[in-house]
Amino acid sequence: MPEKNDTFKYGDACESGDDKYVVAQFRSDASLGWVHDLRSFLNLSELKYRDFHPRRHQVTSNPEMWAKFERCVQQAEITIVDPSIYRQAVLDDWLEPRAEPGVDFNLQMLNDESGDSMIRMSPLGITQLTAIDYYYEHVAFDETTGRFSPNAEFQDFSPSNIKQRAGD
């Protein structure tokens, strides 16, 4: 069973229609009662953007529900990722030394490396690198206390570890 991260709760994830991936992330202490209220209001068993979007006019027509929805959604951290940028960068890195598609790599390898690259360049990956640099100069960041401490141990945010903890 993968380790559970209690810092964030994840909301709906969807494709934006322009090949970008959108995910909403909420802190673990965020109030999510509005999700149940909105599902009940729209008579949905599960709240998904693809179901909400065409019916959002129903929510906007109810001022109380719309105000609650807007207030609560503002708690979300919205991340938009354009995977084509990462895919092209990986492809360029492989083609520069004259690697041949279908011989030296395949689509699955390209997708895997692109995904790893997205994780490495995400706030988690960058935070890990910054913390490691700081540790070597000073001390490590202790995630349990939220402070820097000489006794802290790093949590591994490598792409492979993140995918393992997520159940990939």
C-alpha positions in Angstrom: 0.0 0.0 0.0 1.5 3.4 -1.0 2.2 6.0 1.7 -0.6 8.5 2.1 0.2 12.2 2.0 -2.2 13.9 4.4 -1.1 17.4 3.4 -3.3 17.7 0.3 -6.5 16.3 -1.1 -6.9 16.1 -4.8 -9.9 17.4 -6.7 -11.1 16.6 -10.2 -8.5 16.3 -12.9 -9.4 16.7 -16.5 -8.0 17.6 -19.9 -8.6 21.2 -20.8 -9.3 20.5 -24.5 -6.1 22.0 -25.7 -3.9 19.1 -24.7 -3.1 20.6 -21.3 -3.8 18.7 -18.1 -5.6 20.5 -15.2 -5.7 19.4 -11.6 -7.2 21.0 -8.5 -5.4 20.3 -5.2 -6.8 21.2 -1.8 -5.0 21.4 1.6 -6.1 18.6 3.9 -7.8 21.1 6.2 -9.8 22.7 3.4 -13.6 22.6 3.8 -15.0 20.3 1.2 -18.6 20.2 2.4 -19.5 22.2 -0.7 -18.7 19.2 -2.9 -21.6 17.2 -1.3 -23.9 20.2 -1.5 -23.0 20.8 -5.2 -23.4 17.1 -6.1 -26.8 17.1 -4.4 -27.9 20.3 -6.1 -26.9 18.9 -9.5 -28.1 15.4 -8.7 -24.7 13.9 -9.4 -23.2 10.8 -7.7 -19.7 12.1 -8.4 -18.5 15.6 -9.1 -16.5 15.7 -12.3 -15.7 18.8 -14.3 -17.0 17.2 -17.5 -20.4 16.8 -15.8 -20.4 20.2 -14.1 -19.3 22.4 -16.9 -22.3 22.0 -19.2 -24.6 22.6 -16.1 -22.8 25.4 -14.5 -25.6 27.8 -15.5 -27.8 26.0 -12.9 -25.3 26.8 -10.2 -24.9 30.4 -11.3 -28.7 30.8 -11.2 -28.7 30.0 -7.5 -26.8 33.0 -5.9 -26.3 31.2 -2.5 -24.9 28.0 -4.1 -22.7 30.0 -6.6 -21.3 32.2 -3.8 -20.4 29.0 -1.7 -18.9 27.4 -4.8 -16.7 30.4 -5.7 -15.6 30.9 -2.0 -14.6 27.2 -1.6 -13.0 26.7 -5.0 -10.7 29.6 -4.2 -9.0 27.3 -1.6 -7.8 25.1 -4.5 -4.3 25.2 -6.0 -4.9 24.9 -9.7 -2.0 23.4 -11.8 -2.1 23.4 -15.5 0.5 21.3 -17.2 1.3 21.3 -20.9 2.8 17.8 -21.4 3.9 18.6 -25.0 6.7 20.9 -23.7 8.2 18.1 -21.6 7.7 15.5 -24.4 9.4 17.7 -26.9 12.3 18.5 -24.6 12.9 14.8 -23.9 12.6 14.0 -27.6 15.1 16.8 -28.5 17.5 15.4 -25.9 17.3 12.0 -27.4 17.4 13.0 -31.1 20.4 15.3 -30.6 22.9 12.5 -30.3 21.1 10.8 -33.2 18.9 8.3 -31.3 16.5 6.6 -33.6 12.8 6.3 -32.8 11.7 2.6 -32.8 15.3 1.5 -32.4 16.7 3.4 -29.4 13.4 4.4 -27.8 9.7 3.9 -28.2 6.5 5.9 -27.4 6.2 4.2 -23.9 9.8 5.2 -23.1 9.1 8.8 -24.3 5.9 9.0 -22.2 7.6 7.6 -19.1 10.6 10.0 -19.4 8.3 12.9 -20.1 6.2 12.1 -16.9 9.4 11.8 -14.8 10.5 15.2 -16.2 7.2 16.8 -15.3 7.6 15.5 -11.7 11.2 16.6 -11.5 10.2 20.1 -12.6 7.1 20.3 -10.4 7.2 22.2 -7.1 7.9 18.9 -5.3 11.0 18.2 -7.4 12.3 21.7 -7.2 11.6 21.9 -3.5 13.6 18.7 -3.0 16.6 20.1 -4.9 16.4 23.4 -3.0 16.2 21.6 0.4 19.1 19.4 -0.5 21.2 22.4 -1.5 20.3 24.2 1.7 21.0 21.1 3.8 24.5 20.8 2.6 25.1 24.4 3.5 23.1 24.5 6.7 20.4 22.0 7.9 17.5 20.0 6.5 13.8 20.8 6.4 11.9 18.8 8.9 8.5 18.1 7.3 6.8 17.0 10.6 7.5 20.4 12.3 7.6 22.6 9.2 11.0 24.0 10.2 14.6 23.5 9.3 16.5 21.2 11.7 19.9 19.6 11.7 18.3 16.3 12.6 15.7 16.3 9.8 15.6 13.5 7.2 14.6 14.2 3.6 11.5 12.7 2.2 12.2 11.3 -1.2 10.4 13.2 -3.9 12.1 11.5 -6.8 9.8 10.7 -9.7 10.0 6.9 -9.1 9.2 7.3 -5.4 6.3 9.6 -6.1 4.8 7.2 -8.6 5.3 4.3 -6.2 3.6 6.1 -3.4 0.7 7.1 -5.7 0.3 3.4 -6.7 1.7 3.6 -10.2 
